[in-house]
Amino acid sequence: MKKLTWQDFDDIGLSLFEAHPAIDPLHIRYTDLHQWIVALPDFDDDPMKSNEGKLEAIQMAWLEEWKDNQE
């Protein structure tokens, strides 16, 4: 199984959607988002290597998955 890093925006977004399908990603604080990402079973990167840009990219990838499944 592929290990996820901070660069895997789309894969992390999908994993977050699968873990929290009822959550609107736009209502998540970055501090909570960070905790949820590092708690993913496939995530294997340094938690300190995140930044606002990476969290935003992951949030947008998650939002796309969430929107696609609201129809």
HTML snippet that shows the backbone in 3Dmol.js (N, CA, C, O; Angstrom):
<script src="https://3Dmol.org/build/3Dmol-min.js"></script>
<div id="view" style="width:600px;height:400px;position:relative"></div>
<script>
const pdb = `
ATOM      1  N   MET A   1       0.833  -1.177   0.000  1.00  0.00           N
ATOM      2  CA  MET A   1       0.000   0.000   0.000  1.00  0.00           C
ATOM      3  C   MET A   1       0.882   1.246   0.000  1.00  0.00           C
ATOM      4  O   MET A   1       1.895   1.303   0.697  1.00  0.00           O
ATOM      5  N   LYS A   2       0.488   2.231  -0.783  1.00  0.00           N
ATOM      6  CA  LYS A   2       1.272   3.457  -0.914  1.00  0.00           C
ATOM      7  C   LYS A   2       1.205   4.283   0.367  1.00  0.00           C
ATOM      8  O   LYS A   2       0.136   4.478   0.945  1.00  0.00           O
ATOM      9  N   LYS A   3       2.349   4.755   0.788  1.00  0.00           N
ATOM     10  CA  LYS A   3       2.417   5.655   1.935  1.00  0.00           C
ATOM     11  C   LYS A   3       2.221   7.085   1.435  1.00  0.00           C
ATOM     12  O   LYS A   3       2.805   7.483   0.428  1.00  0.00           O
ATOM     13  N   LEU A   4       1.403   7.844   2.142  1.00  0.00           N
ATOM     14  CA  LEU A   4       1.083   9.203   1.740  1.00  0.00           C
ATOM     15  C   LEU A   4       2.054  10.202   2.351  1.00  0.00           C
ATOM     16  O   LEU A   4       2.489  10.053   3.493  1.00  0.00           O
ATOM     17  N   THR A   5       2.386  11.227   1.563  1.00  0.00           N
ATOM     18  CA  THR A   5       3.210  12.328   2.049  1.00  0.00           C
ATOM     19  C   THR A   5       2.431  13.630   1.831  1.00  0.00           C
ATOM     20  O   THR A   5       1.359  13.631   1.225  1.00  0.00           O
ATOM     21  N   TRP A   6       2.978  14.714   2.326  1.00  0.00           N
ATOM     22  CA  TRP A   6       2.309  16.018   2.188  1.00  0.00           C
ATOM     23  C   TRP A   6       2.087  16.403   0.740  1.00  0.00           C
ATOM     24  O   TRP A   6       1.253  17.265   0.463  1.00  0.00           O
ATOM     25  N   GLN A   7       2.802  15.798  -0.190  1.00  0.00           N
ATOM     26  CA  GLN A   7       2.658  16.133  -1.608  1.00  0.00           C
ATOM     27  C   GLN A   7       1.489  15.405  -2.274  1.00  0.00           C
ATOM     28  O   GLN A   7       1.115  15.744  -3.397  1.00  0.00           O
ATOM     29  N   ASP A   8       0.915  14.423  -1.609  1.00  0.00           N
ATOM     30  CA  ASP A   8      -0.157  13.604  -2.193  1.00  0.00           C
ATOM     31  C   ASP A   8      -1.525  14.224  -1.908  1.00  0.00           C
ATOM     32  O   ASP A   8      -2.376  13.607  -1.265  1.00  0.00           O
ATOM     33  N   PHE A   9      -1.725  15.452  -2.394  1.00  0.00           N
ATOM     34  CA  PHE A   9      -2.929  16.207  -2.082  1.00  0.00           C
ATOM     35  C   PHE A   9      -4.214  15.447  -2.420  1.00  0.00           C
ATOM     36  O   PHE A   9      -5.112  15.331  -1.586  1.00  0.00           O
ATOM     37  N   ASP A  10      -4.291  14.930  -3.653  1.00  0.00           N
ATOM     38  CA  ASP A  10      -5.516  14.267  -4.090  1.00  0.00           C
ATOM     39  C   ASP A  10      -5.779  12.981  -3.313  1.00  0.00           C
ATOM     40  O   ASP A  10      -6.913  12.708  -2.920  1.00  0.00           O
ATOM     41  N   ASP A  11      -4.738  12.202  -3.095  1.00  0.00           N
ATOM     42  CA  ASP A  11      -4.907  10.936  -2.359  1.00  0.00           C
ATOM     43  C   ASP A  11      -5.306  11.194  -0.909  1.00  0.00           C
ATOM     44  O   ASP A  11      -6.140  10.477  -0.357  1.00  0.00           O
ATOM     45  N   ILE A  12      -4.717  12.210  -0.293  1.00  0.00           N
ATOM     46  CA  ILE A  12      -5.084  12.544   1.086  1.00  0.00           C
ATOM     47  C   ILE A  12      -6.515  13.070   1.116  1.00  0.00           C
ATOM     48  O   ILE A  12      -7.285  12.726   2.013  1.00  0.00           O
ATOM     49  N   GLY A  13      -6.875  13.904   0.140  1.00  0.00           N
ATOM     50  CA  GLY A  13      -8.247  14.407   0.063  1.00  0.00           C
ATOM     51  C   GLY A  13      -9.252  13.279  -0.031  1.00  0.00           C
ATOM     52  O   GLY A  13     -10.288  13.310   0.633  1.00  0.00           O
ATOM     53  N   LEU A  14      -8.956  12.283  -0.849  1.00  0.00           N
ATOM     54  CA  LEU A  14      -9.843  11.124  -0.981  1.00  0.00           C
ATOM     55  C   LEU A  14      -9.910  10.340   0.326  1.00  0.00           C
ATOM     56  O   LEU A  14     -10.990   9.927   0.750  1.00  0.00           O
ATOM     57  N   SER A  15      -8.777  10.137   0.956  1.00  0.00           N
ATOM     58  CA  SER A  15      -8.761   9.404   2.229  1.00  0.00           C
ATOM     59  C   SER A  15      -9.562  10.133   3.304  1.00  0.00           C
ATOM     60  O   SER A  15     -10.270   9.503   4.090  1.00  0.00           O
ATOM     61  N   LEU A  16      -9.450  11.461   3.338  1.00  0.00           N
ATOM     62  CA  LEU A  16     -10.219  12.235   4.314  1.00  0.00           C
ATOM     63  C   LEU A  16     -11.707  12.150   4.020  1.00  0.00           C
ATOM     64  O   LEU A  16     -12.519  12.041   4.939  1.00  0.00           O
ATOM     65  N   PHE A  17     -12.068  12.201   2.740  1.00  0.00           N
ATOM     66  CA  PHE A  17     -13.479  12.061   2.378  1.00  0.00           C
ATOM     67  C   PHE A  17     -14.007  10.697   2.808  1.00  0.00           C
ATOM     68  O   PHE A  17     -15.104  10.596   3.357  1.00  0.00           O
ATOM     69  N   GLU A  18     -13.229   9.653   2.560  1.00  0.00           N
ATOM     70  CA  GLU A  18     -13.664   8.304   2.938  1.00  0.00           C
ATOM     71  C   GLU A  18     -13.786   8.169   4.457  1.00  0.00           C
ATOM     72  O   GLU A  18     -14.663   7.458   4.946  1.00  0.00           O
ATOM     73  N   ALA A  19     -12.921   8.840   5.196  1.00  0.00           N
ATOM     74  CA  ALA A  19     -12.946   8.756   6.657  1.00  0.00           C
ATOM     75  C   ALA A  19     -14.042   9.625   7.266  1.00  0.00           C
ATOM     76  O   ALA A  19     -14.565   9.315   8.336  1.00  0.00           O
ATOM     77  N   HIS A  20     -14.389  10.721   6.577  1.00  0.00           N
ATOM     78  CA  HIS A  20     -15.357  11.682   7.121  1.00  0.00           C
ATOM     79  C   HIS A  20     -16.316  12.130   6.021  1.00  0.00           C
ATOM     80  O   HIS A  20     -16.324  13.310   5.670  1.00  0.00           O
ATOM     81  N   PRO A  21     -17.129  11.221   5.464  1.00  0.00           N
ATOM     82  CA  PRO A  21     -17.950  11.559   4.287  1.00  0.00           C
ATOM     83  C   PRO A  21     -19.020  12.624   4.532  1.00  0.00           C
ATOM     84  O   PRO A  21     -19.446  13.284   3.585  1.00  0.00           O
ATOM     85  N   ALA A  22     -19.454  12.804   5.748  1.00  0.00           N
ATOM     86  CA  ALA A  22     -20.527  13.768   6.018  1.00  0.00           C
ATOM     87  C   ALA A  22     -20.001  15.162   6.359  1.00  0.00           C
ATOM     88  O   ALA A  22     -20.790  16.092   6.523  1.00  0.00           O
ATOM     89  N   ILE A  23     -18.689  15.319   6.467  1.00  0.00           N
ATOM     90  CA  ILE A  23     -18.105  16.593   6.879  1.00  0.00           C
ATOM     91  C   ILE A  23     -17.863  17.487   5.661  1.00  0.00           C
ATOM     92  O   ILE A  23     -17.252  17.064   4.679  1.00  0.00           O
ATOM     93  N   ASP A  24     -18.347  18.719   5.737  1.00  0.00           N
ATOM     94  CA  ASP A  24     -18.036  19.722   4.715  1.00  0.00           C
ATOM     95  C   ASP A  24     -16.609  20.209   4.987  1.00  0.00           C
ATOM     96  O   ASP A  24     -16.355  20.806   6.033  1.00  0.00           O
ATOM     97  N   PRO A  25     -15.682  19.963   4.069  1.00  0.00           N
ATOM     98  CA  PRO A  25     -14.289  20.316   4.301  1.00  0.00           C
ATOM     99  C   PRO A  25     -14.048  21.801   4.571  1.00  0.00           C
ATOM    100  O   PRO A  25     -13.042  22.163   5.181  1.00  0.00           O
ATOM    101  N   LEU A  26     -14.945  22.646   4.130  1.00  0.00           N
ATOM    102  CA  LEU A  26     -14.756  24.078   4.345  1.00  0.00           C
ATOM    103  C   LEU A  26     -15.045  24.499   5.783  1.00  0.00           C
ATOM    104  O   LEU A  26     -14.755  25.630   6.172  1.00  0.00           O
ATOM    105  N   HIS A  27     -15.609  23.598   6.562  1.00  0.00           N
ATOM    106  CA  HIS A  27     -15.914  23.911   7.956  1.00  0.00           C
ATOM    107  C   HIS A  27     -14.903  23.317   8.930  1.00  0.00           C
ATOM    108  O   HIS A  27     -15.182  23.203  10.123  1.00  0.00           O
ATOM    109  N   ILE A  28     -13.740  22.941   8.432  1.00  0.00           N
ATOM    110  CA  ILE A  28     -12.700  22.334   9.262  1.00  0.00           C
ATOM    111  C   ILE A  28     -11.564  23.342   9.475  1.00  0.00           C
ATOM    112  O   ILE A  28     -11.073  23.948   8.523  1.00  0.00           O
ATOM    113  N   ARG A  29     -11.166  23.507  10.709  1.00  0.00           N
ATOM    114  CA  ARG A  29     -10.005  24.364  11.004  1.00  0.00           C
ATOM    115  C   ARG A  29      -8.734  23.643  10.561  1.00  0.00           C
ATOM    116  O   ARG A  29      -8.668  22.414  10.573  1.00  0.00           O
ATOM    117  N   TYR A  30      -7.739  24.413  10.175  1.00  0.00           N
ATOM    118  CA  TYR A  30      -6.484  23.810   9.727  1.00  0.00           C
ATOM    119  C   TYR A  30      -5.826  22.982  10.825  1.00  0.00           C
ATOM    120  O   TYR A  30      -5.164  21.987  10.530  1.00  0.00           O
ATOM    121  N   THR A  31      -5.997  23.374  12.083  1.00  0.00           N
ATOM    122  CA  THR A  31      -5.408  22.584  13.167  1.00  0.00           C
ATOM    123  C   THR A  31      -6.042  21.198  13.217  1.00  0.00           C
ATOM    124  O   THR A  31      -5.346  20.201  13.410  1.00  0.00           O
ATOM    125  N   ASP A  32      -7.363  21.134  13.045  1.00  0.00           N
ATOM    126  CA  ASP A  32      -8.046  19.832  13.023  1.00  0.00           C
ATOM    127  C   ASP A  32      -7.686  19.054  11.762  1.00  0.00           C
ATOM    128  O   ASP A  32      -7.458  17.845  11.817  1.00  0.00           O
ATOM    129  N   LEU A  33      -7.635  19.741  10.638  1.00  0.00           N
ATOM    130  CA  LEU A  33      -7.271  19.096   9.378  1.00  0.00           C
ATOM    131  C   LEU A  33      -5.896  18.444   9.503  1.00  0.00           C
ATOM    132  O   LEU A  33      -5.710  17.299   9.090  1.00  0.00           O
ATOM    133  N   HIS A  34      -4.946  19.161  10.062  1.00  0.00           N
ATOM    134  CA  HIS A  34      -3.597  18.636  10.252  1.00  0.00           C
ATOM    135  C   HIS A  34      -3.638  17.362  11.100  1.00  0.00           C
ATOM    136  O   HIS A  34      -2.999  16.368  10.755  1.00  0.00           O
ATOM    137  N   GLN A  35      -4.377  17.388  12.194  1.00  0.00           N
ATOM    138  CA  GLN A  35      -4.474  16.216  13.070  1.00  0.00           C
ATOM    139  C   GLN A  35      -5.097  15.032  12.339  1.00  0.00           C
ATOM    140  O   GLN A  35      -4.643  13.897  12.487  1.00  0.00           O
ATOM    141  N   TRP A  36      -6.133  15.294  11.555  1.00  0.00           N
ATOM    142  CA  TRP A  36      -6.801  14.209  10.828  1.00  0.00           C
ATOM    143  C   TRP A  36      -5.881  13.605   9.776  1.00  0.00           C
ATOM    144  O   TRP A  36      -5.897  12.395   9.552  1.00  0.00           O
ATOM    145  N   ILE A  37      -5.083  14.445   9.133  1.00  0.00           N
ATOM    146  CA  ILE A  37      -4.159  13.949   8.107  1.00  0.00           C
ATOM    147  C   ILE A  37      -3.101  13.050   8.734  1.00  0.00           C
ATOM    148  O   ILE A  37      -2.885  11.930   8.271  1.00  0.00           O
ATOM    149  N   VAL A  38      -2.444  13.528   9.775  1.00  0.00           N
ATOM    150  CA  VAL A  38      -1.373  12.713  10.362  1.00  0.00           C
ATOM    151  C   VAL A  38      -1.924  11.446  11.022  1.00  0.00           C
ATOM    152  O   VAL A  38      -1.171  10.501  11.259  1.00  0.00           O
ATOM    153  N   ALA A  39      -3.224  11.413  11.322  1.00  0.00           N
ATOM    154  CA  ALA A  39      -3.841  10.219  11.906  1.00  0.00           C
ATOM    155  C   ALA A  39      -4.243   9.190  10.856  1.00  0.00           C
ATOM    156  O   ALA A  39      -4.586   8.061  11.204  1.00  0.00           O
ATOM    157  N   LEU A  40      -4.207   9.561   9.578  1.00  0.00           N
ATOM    158  CA  LEU A  40      -4.567   8.594   8.531  1.00  0.00           C
ATOM    159  C   LEU A  40      -3.603   7.414   8.584  1.00  0.00           C
ATOM    160  O   LEU A  40      -2.397   7.608   8.738  1.00  0.00           O
ATOM    161  N   PRO A  41      -4.125   6.182   8.457  1.00  0.00           N
ATOM    162  CA  PRO A  41      -3.261   5.004   8.571  1.00  0.00           C
ATOM    163  C   PRO A  41      -2.165   4.942   7.507  1.00  0.00           C
ATOM    164  O   PRO A  41      -1.103   4.373   7.760  1.00  0.00           O
ATOM    165  N   ASP A  42      -2.399   5.515   6.318  1.00  0.00           N
ATOM    166  CA  ASP A  42      -1.415   5.457   5.237  1.00  0.00           C
ATOM    167  C   ASP A  42      -0.474   6.655   5.217  1.00  0.00           C
ATOM    168  O   ASP A  42       0.440   6.708   4.394  1.00  0.00           O
ATOM    169  N   PHE A  43      -0.686   7.616   6.114  1.00  0.00           N
ATOM    170  CA  PHE A  43       0.161   8.810   6.113  1.00  0.00           C
ATOM    171  C   PHE A  43       1.495   8.491   6.762  1.00  0.00           C
ATOM    172  O   PHE A  43       1.558   7.961   7.871  1.00  0.00           O
ATOM    173  N   ASP A  44       2.562   8.827   6.045  1.00  0.00           N
ATOM    174  CA  ASP A  44       3.904   8.536   6.551  1.00  0.00           C
ATOM    175  C   ASP A  44       4.866   9.656   6.152  1.00  0.00           C
ATOM    176  O   ASP A  44       5.727   9.486   5.289  1.00  0.00           O
ATOM    177  N   ASP A  45       4.695  10.789   6.798  1.00  0.00           N
ATOM    178  CA  ASP A  45       5.576  11.927   6.530  1.00  0.00           C
ATOM    179  C   ASP A  45       5.754  12.679   7.843  1.00  0.00           C
ATOM    180  O   ASP A  45       5.028  12.444   8.809  1.00  0.00           O
ATOM    181  N   ASP A  46       6.703  13.563   7.866  1.00  0.00           N
ATOM    182  CA  ASP A  46       6.988  14.351   9.060  1.00  0.00           C
ATOM    183  C   ASP A  46       5.844  15.339   9.306  1.00  0.00           C
ATOM    184  O   ASP A  46       5.604  16.205   8.465  1.00  0.00           O
ATOM    185  N   PRO A  47       5.139  15.235  10.425  1.00  0.00           N
ATOM    186  CA  PRO A  47       4.036  16.159  10.702  1.00  0.00           C
ATOM    187  C   PRO A  47       4.465  17.627  10.685  1.00  0.00           C
ATOM    188  O   PRO A  47       3.639  18.507  10.442  1.00  0.00           O
ATOM    189  N   MET A  48       5.710  17.893  10.933  1.00  0.00           N
ATOM    190  CA  MET A  48       6.198  19.271  10.977  1.00  0.00           C
ATOM    191  C   MET A  48       6.451  19.863   9.586  1.00  0.00           C
ATOM    192  O   MET A  48       6.738  21.054   9.469  1.00  0.00           O
ATOM    193  N   LYS A  49       6.349  19.053   8.543  1.00  0.00           N
ATOM    194  CA  LYS A  49       6.613  19.539   7.187  1.00  0.00           C
ATOM    195  C   LYS A  49       5.381  20.123   6.503  1.00  0.00           C
ATOM    196  O   LYS A  49       5.434  20.478   5.325  1.00  0.00           O
ATOM    197  N   SER A  50       4.290  20.222   7.224  1.00  0.00           N
ATOM    198  CA  SER A  50       3.098  20.817   6.620  1.00  0.00           C
ATOM    199  C   SER A  50       3.215  22.334   6.657  1.00  0.00           C
ATOM    200  O   SER A  50       4.009  22.895   7.413  1.00  0.00           O
ATOM    201  N   ASN A  51       2.410  22.984   5.826  1.00  0.00           N
ATOM    202  CA  ASN A  51       2.293  24.434   5.869  1.00  0.00           C
ATOM    203  C   ASN A  51       0.899  24.801   5.364  1.00  0.00           C
ATOM    204  O   ASN A  51       0.140  23.938   4.923  1.00  0.00           O
ATOM    205  N   GLU A  52       0.579  26.066   5.435  1.00  0.00           N
ATOM    206  CA  GLU A  52      -0.767  26.488   5.064  1.00  0.00           C
ATOM    207  C   GLU A  52      -1.095  26.153   3.611  1.00  0.00           C
ATOM    208  O   GLU A  52      -2.220  25.759   3.306  1.00  0.00           O
ATOM    209  N   GLY A  53      -0.137  26.304   2.728  1.00  0.00           N
ATOM    210  CA  GLY A  53      -0.367  26.004   1.318  1.00  0.00           C
ATOM    211  C   GLY A  53      -0.696  24.535   1.085  1.00  0.00           C
ATOM    212  O   GLY A  53      -1.597  24.211   0.310  1.00  0.00           O
ATOM    213  N   LYS A  54       0.024  23.659   1.747  1.00  0.00           N
ATOM    214  CA  LYS A  54      -0.233  22.220   1.597  1.00  0.00           C
ATOM    215  C   LYS A  54      -1.590  21.857   2.189  1.00  0.00           C
ATOM    216  O   LYS A  54      -2.340  21.081   1.597  1.00  0.00           O
ATOM    217  N   LEU A  55      -1.908  22.418   3.357  1.00  0.00           N
ATOM    218  CA  LEU A  55      -3.203  22.127   3.973  1.00  0.00           C
ATOM    219  C   LEU A  55      -4.341  22.636   3.102  1.00  0.00           C
ATOM    220  O   LEU A  55      -5.372  21.975   2.976  1.00  0.00           O
ATOM    221  N   GLU A  56      -4.163  23.801   2.503  1.00  0.00           N
ATOM    222  CA  GLU A  56      -5.200  24.341   1.627  1.00  0.00           C
ATOM    223  C   GLU A  56      -5.383  23.459   0.394  1.00  0.00           C
ATOM    224  O   GLU A  56      -6.515  23.202  -0.017  1.00  0.00           O
ATOM    225  N   ALA A  57      -4.294  22.998  -0.196  1.00  0.00           N
ATOM    226  CA  ALA A  57      -4.388  22.125  -1.374  1.00  0.00           C
ATOM    227  C   ALA A  57      -5.096  20.818  -1.023  1.00  0.00           C
ATOM    228  O   ALA A  57      -5.899  20.319  -1.811  1.00  0.00           O
ATOM    229  N   ILE A  58      -4.810  20.270   0.136  1.00  0.00           N
ATOM    230  CA  ILE A  58      -5.476  19.041   0.580  1.00  0.00           C
ATOM    231  C   ILE A  58      -6.951  19.307   0.829  1.00  0.00           C
ATOM    232  O   ILE A  58      -7.805  18.506   0.449  1.00  0.00           O
ATOM    233  N   GLN A  59      -7.251  20.435   1.467  1.00  0.00           N
ATOM    234  CA  GLN A  59      -8.640  20.790   1.737  1.00  0.00           C
ATOM    235  C   GLN A  59      -9.423  20.928   0.421  1.00  0.00           C
ATOM    236  O   GLN A  59     -10.570  20.486   0.346  1.00  0.00           O
ATOM    237  N   MET A  60      -8.832  21.524  -0.600  1.00  0.00           N
ATOM    238  CA  MET A  60      -9.508  21.694  -1.885  1.00  0.00           C
ATOM    239  C   MET A  60      -9.707  20.350  -2.590  1.00  0.00           C
ATOM    240  O   MET A  60     -10.728  20.141  -3.244  1.00  0.00           O
ATOM    241  N   ALA A  61      -8.741  19.444  -2.460  1.00  0.00           N
ATOM    242  CA  ALA A  61      -8.892  18.105  -3.037  1.00  0.00           C
ATOM    243  C   ALA A  61     -10.026  17.362  -2.335  1.00  0.00           C
ATOM    244  O   ALA A  61     -10.822  16.681  -2.981  1.00  0.00           O
ATOM    245  N   TRP A  62     -10.095  17.494  -1.016  1.00  0.00           N
ATOM    246  CA  TRP A  62     -11.168  16.871  -0.237  1.00  0.00           C
ATOM    247  C   TRP A  62     -12.509  17.487  -0.646  1.00  0.00           C
ATOM    248  O   TRP A  62     -13.499  16.770  -0.791  1.00  0.00           O
ATOM    249  N   LEU A  63     -12.549  18.802  -0.832  1.00  0.00           N
ATOM    250  CA  LEU A  63     -13.775  19.485  -1.219  1.00  0.00           C
ATOM    251  C   LEU A  63     -14.287  18.961  -2.559  1.00  0.00           C
ATOM    252  O   LEU A  63     -15.490  18.767  -2.729  1.00  0.00           O
ATOM    253  N   GLU A  64     -13.391  18.732  -3.501  1.00  0.00           N
ATOM    254  CA  GLU A  64     -13.804  18.196  -4.805  1.00  0.00           C
ATOM    255  C   GLU A  64     -14.448  16.820  -4.647  1.00  0.00           C
ATOM    256  O   GLU A  64     -15.488  16.552  -5.250  1.00  0.00           O
ATOM    257  N   GLU A  65     -13.847  15.952  -3.849  1.00  0.00           N
ATOM    258  CA  GLU A  65     -14.434  14.632  -3.588  1.00  0.00           C
ATOM    259  C   GLU A  65     -15.807  14.777  -2.932  1.00  0.00           C
ATOM    260  O   GLU A  65     -16.760  14.092  -3.303  1.00  0.00           O
ATOM    261  N   TRP A  66     -15.893  15.669  -1.964  1.00  0.00           N
ATOM    262  CA  TRP A  66     -17.138  15.876  -1.232  1.00  0.00           C
ATOM    263  C   TRP A  66     -18.231  16.391  -2.164  1.00  0.00           C
ATOM    264  O   TRP A  66     -19.360  15.902  -2.134  1.00  0.00           O
ATOM    265  N   LYS A  67     -17.889  17.388  -3.000  1.00  0.00           N
ATOM    266  CA  LYS A  67     -18.858  17.935  -3.954  1.00  0.00           C
ATOM    267  C   LYS A  67     -19.330  16.875  -4.940  1.00  0.00           C
ATOM    268  O   LYS A  67     -20.521  16.792  -5.241  1.00  0.00           O
ATOM    269  N   ASP A  68     -18.405  16.068  -5.441  1.00  0.00           N
ATOM    270  CA  ASP A  68     -18.744  15.026  -6.403  1.00  0.00           C
ATOM    271  C   ASP A  68     -19.739  14.026  -5.840  1.00  0.00           C
ATOM    272  O   ASP A  68     -20.491  13.404  -6.591  1.00  0.00           O
ATOM    273  N   ASN A  69     -19.748  13.871  -4.543  1.00  0.00           N
ATOM    274  CA  ASN A  69     -20.615  12.882  -3.907  1.00  0.00           C
ATOM    275  C   ASN A  69     -21.864  13.479  -3.284  1.00  0.00           C
ATOM    276  O   ASN A  69     -22.613  12.772  -2.609  1.00  0.00           O
ATOM    277  N   GLN A  70     -22.105  14.769  -3.495  1.00  0.00           N
ATOM    278  CA  GLN A  70     -23.304  15.414  -2.951  1.00  0.00           C
ATOM    279  C   GLN A  70     -24.473  15.351  -3.923  1.00  0.00           C
ATOM    280  O   GLN A  70     -25.607  15.672  -3.567  1.00  0.00           O
ATOM    281  N   GLU A  71     -24.191  14.942  -5.130  1.00  0.00           N
ATOM    282  CA  GLU A  71     -25.238  14.927  -6.174  1.00  0.00           C
ATOM    283  C   GLU A  71     -26.100  13.695  -6.093  1.00  0.00           C
ATOM    284  O   GLU A  71     -27.020  13.532  -6.895  1.00  0.00           O
TER     285      GLU A  71
END
`;
const viewer = $3Dmol.createViewer("view");
viewer.addModel(pdb, "pdb");
viewer.setStyle({}, {cartoon: {color: "spectrum"}});
viewer.zoomTo();
viewer.render();
</script>
